[in-house]
Amino acid sequence: MTLEAQHSASARRLLPERETVLHRWCVQSDWNAPTIVGGEGARLYTADGRSILDMSSLAECSNLGHQHPRVIAAIRAQAEKLCFVTSAWGAAPRAELAARLLERSGFTGGRVFFTLGGTDANEHAVKFARQAAGKPRGWIITRDRSYHGASYAAMALSGDARTAAQSDPKPFVCCTCPRRTRIAAPSVPTRRPRAGKPRLPVSAL
């Protein structure tokens, strides 16, 4: 049997995904999503031969469309140079991206902290805000029924009834407010705005 034939036979013996993967935000026995095998622009191609319009939310990584030629070329070019380097070492693409973000945001002299995802970013935002304010146990105020991630700390910030029993906000010094609650904006010093730029508070918390 050729190597290609062995791979084909192995693929046929694979268990269905619903029996091997723990999916998020669903009853596991009810999960029956289509298997996606390709895409182009705003469309996805399923394993059973259908072409469907991708109307998924929160997929910021696909805002240029699926399989955009320039994205493919950029990934291929970087993969041919270097696929991975630990964050403790320097990397030219990371430095370039940080410089462009600082330039576009107008935060001259600032620094960029790269995270792994939204949950990670929210937890670090809390740490930075408390450190900048000099309040290691400073209160964090969030909206009830919001969503800030799936770690224990992020669930405490979210005020989501589905996870409230698993993560009490009190140990995290967090308070969730009902959606109709009006919160007065604190009086905080602002930076002098650049031309055409809105005023930004020095600290959000």
C-alpha positions as CSV (number, residue, x, y, z in Angstrom):
1,M,0.0,0.0,0.0
2,T,1.4,3.4,-1.0
3,L,1.8,6.2,1.6
4,E,-1.0,8.2,0.0
5,A,-3.3,5.2,0.3
6,Q,-2.4,4.7,3.9
7,H,-3.3,8.3,4.7
8,S,-6.6,7.9,2.9
9,A,-7.4,4.8,4.8
10,S,-6.5,6.5,8.1
11,A,-8.7,9.4,7.3
12,R,-11.7,7.1,6.7
13,R,-11.1,5.5,10.1
14,L,-11.2,8.8,12.0
15,L,-14.0,9.3,14.5
16,P,-16.5,12.1,13.9
17,E,-15.5,15.4,15.4
18,R,-18.5,15.5,17.7
19,E,-17.1,12.4,19.4
20,T,-13.5,13.7,19.9
21,V,-13.7,17.5,20.4
22,L,-15.1,19.4,23.4
23,H,-16.9,22.4,21.8
24,R,-17.6,25.7,23.5
25,W,-20.9,27.3,24.4
26,C,-23.2,24.4,23.5
27,V,-24.7,21.2,24.7
28,Q,-22.1,18.7,23.5
29,S,-24.7,16.1,22.3
30,D,-26.5,18.7,20.3
31,W,-23.4,20.0,18.4
32,N,-23.8,19.2,14.7
33,A,-22.0,22.0,12.8
34,P,-20.9,21.5,9.2
35,T,-17.2,20.6,8.5
36,I,-15.5,23.5,6.6
37,V,-12.9,22.4,4.0
38,G,-12.3,25.6,2.1
39,G,-13.3,29.2,1.5
40,E,-13.0,32.2,-0.8
41,G,-14.0,35.8,-0.1
42,A,-17.2,35.8,2.1
43,R,-18.0,32.1,1.3
44,L,-17.1,28.9,3.0
45,Y,-17.1,25.4,1.4
46,T,-18.4,22.5,3.4
47,A,-17.4,18.8,3.3
48,D,-20.7,17.8,1.8
49,G,-20.2,20.1,-1.2
50,R,-22.2,23.2,-0.2
51,S,-21.1,26.9,-0.6
52,I,-22.4,29.0,2.3
53,L,-22.2,32.7,3.2
54,D,-20.0,33.2,6.2
55,M,-21.9,35.4,8.6
56,S,-20.0,34.4,11.7
57,S,-19.4,37.1,14.3
58,L,-16.2,37.8,16.3
59,A,-13.9,36.5,13.6
60,E,-11.8,39.6,13.2
61,C,-9.0,37.5,11.6
62,S,-11.2,37.0,8.6
63,N,-12.2,40.6,7.9
64,L,-10.3,40.6,4.6
65,G,-12.2,37.5,3.4
66,H,-11.2,33.9,3.3
67,Q,-8.0,32.9,1.3
68,H,-7.2,36.5,0.4
69,P,-4.2,36.3,-2.0
70,R,-2.1,38.9,-0.1
71,V,-2.7,37.2,3.2
72,I,-1.7,33.8,1.8
73,A,1.5,35.3,0.3
74,A,2.4,37.0,3.6
75,I,2.0,33.8,5.5
76,R,3.9,31.8,3.0
77,A,6.8,34.3,2.9
78,Q,7.1,34.4,6.7
79,A,6.9,30.6,7.0
80,E,9.8,30.2,4.6
81,K,11.9,32.5,6.8
82,L,10.9,31.4,10.3
83,C,7.7,29.8,11.7
84,F,8.2,30.4,15.4
85,V,10.5,32.2,17.9
86,T,9.8,32.5,21.7
87,S,8.5,35.8,22.9
88,A,11.7,36.2,25.1
89,W,13.7,36.7,21.9
90,G,13.4,39.5,19.3
91,A,11.5,39.1,16.1
92,A,11.4,41.6,13.2
93,P,7.7,41.1,12.3
94,R,6.7,41.8,16.0
95,A,8.8,44.9,16.1
96,E,7.4,46.2,12.8
97,L,3.8,45.6,13.9
98,A,4.4,47.3,17.3
99,A,5.9,50.4,15.6
100,R,3.0,50.6,13.1
101,L,0.4,50.3,16.0
102,L,2.0,53.0,17.9
103,E,2.2,55.3,14.9
104,R,-1.4,54.7,13.9
105,S,-2.7,55.2,17.5
106,G,-0.6,58.3,18.2
107,F,0.9,56.9,21.4
108,T,4.4,58.2,20.6
109,G,6.9,56.8,23.1
110,G,4.5,54.0,24.2
111,R,4.9,50.3,24.1
112,V,2.7,47.4,22.8
113,F,2.0,44.4,24.9
114,F,1.0,41.4,22.8
115,T,-1.4,38.8,24.2
116,L,-2.8,35.5,23.1
117,G,-6.4,36.5,22.9
118,G,-9.3,38.5,24.3
119,T,-9.4,36.8,27.7
120,D,-5.7,37.3,28.2
121,A,-5.9,40.9,27.1
122,N,-8.7,41.7,29.5
123,E,-6.9,40.1,32.5
124,H,-3.7,42.1,31.6
125,A,-5.7,45.3,31.2
126,V,-6.9,44.9,34.8
127,K,-3.4,44.3,36.0
128,F,-2.0,47.3,34.2
129,A,-4.9,49.6,35.4
130,R,-4.4,48.5,39.0
131,Q,-0.6,48.9,38.8
132,A,-0.9,52.4,37.2
133,A,-3.4,53.5,39.8
134,G,-1.3,52.1,42.7
135,K,-4.3,50.0,43.8
136,P,-3.4,46.3,43.8
137,R,-6.9,45.4,44.9
138,G,-8.7,48.3,43.2
139,W,-12.3,47.7,42.2
140,I,-13.2,46.8,38.6
141,I,-16.7,47.8,37.4
142,T,-18.2,46.0,34.4
143,R,-21.6,45.6,32.9
144,D,-23.9,42.8,33.9
145,R,-24.5,40.2,31.1
146,S,-21.3,41.3,29.3
147,Y,-18.6,38.9,28.0
148,H,-14.9,39.3,28.8
149,G,-13.6,35.8,28.4
150,A,-13.7,32.2,29.7
151,S,-11.0,32.2,32.4
152,Y,-12.2,32.4,36.1
153,A,-11.2,36.1,36.4
154,A,-12.8,37.0,33.0
155,M,-16.0,35.1,33.9
156,A,-16.1,37.1,37.2
157,L,-15.8,40.3,35.1
158,S,-18.6,39.2,32.7
159,G,-21.6,39.0,35.0
160,D,-22.9,36.1,32.9
161,A,-25.6,34.1,34.6
162,R,-24.4,30.9,32.8
163,T,-21.0,31.0,34.6
164,A,-21.9,33.0,37.8
165,A,-22.0,29.8,39.9
166,Q,-18.4,28.9,38.9
167,S,-16.8,32.3,39.4
168,D,-17.8,34.7,42.3
169,P,-16.7,38.3,41.4
170,K,-16.0,39.2,45.1
171,P,-12.6,37.5,45.3
172,F,-11.6,39.3,42.1
173,V,-12.8,42.7,43.6
174,C,-15.2,43.1,40.8
175,C,-18.7,44.6,40.6
176,T,-21.1,44.1,37.8
177,C,-23.8,46.8,37.2
178,P,-27.2,46.2,35.6
179,R,-27.3,47.4,32.0
180,R,-29.7,50.4,32.8
181,T,-27.4,51.7,35.5
182,R,-25.9,55.1,34.6
183,I,-22.2,55.5,35.6
184,A,-20.9,59.0,35.9
185,A,-17.6,59.4,34.0
186,P,-14.8,60.2,36.5
187,S,-12.9,63.5,36.1
188,V,-9.5,62.4,34.9
189,P,-6.6,64.4,33.4
190,T,-6.4,64.2,29.6
191,R,-3.5,64.4,27.2
192,R,-3.4,67.4,24.8
193,P,-5.0,66.1,21.6
194,R,-3.3,66.0,18.3
195,A,-4.9,67.7,15.4
196,G,-8.0,65.8,14.4
197,K,-7.6,63.4,17.4
198,P,-10.2,63.1,20.3
199,R,-9.1,63.6,23.9
200,L,-8.1,60.4,25.6
201,P,-8.1,59.8,29.3
202,V,-4.7,59.0,30.9
203,S,-6.2,56.1,32.7
204,A,-9.4,54.3,31.9
205,L,-9.8,52.9,35.4
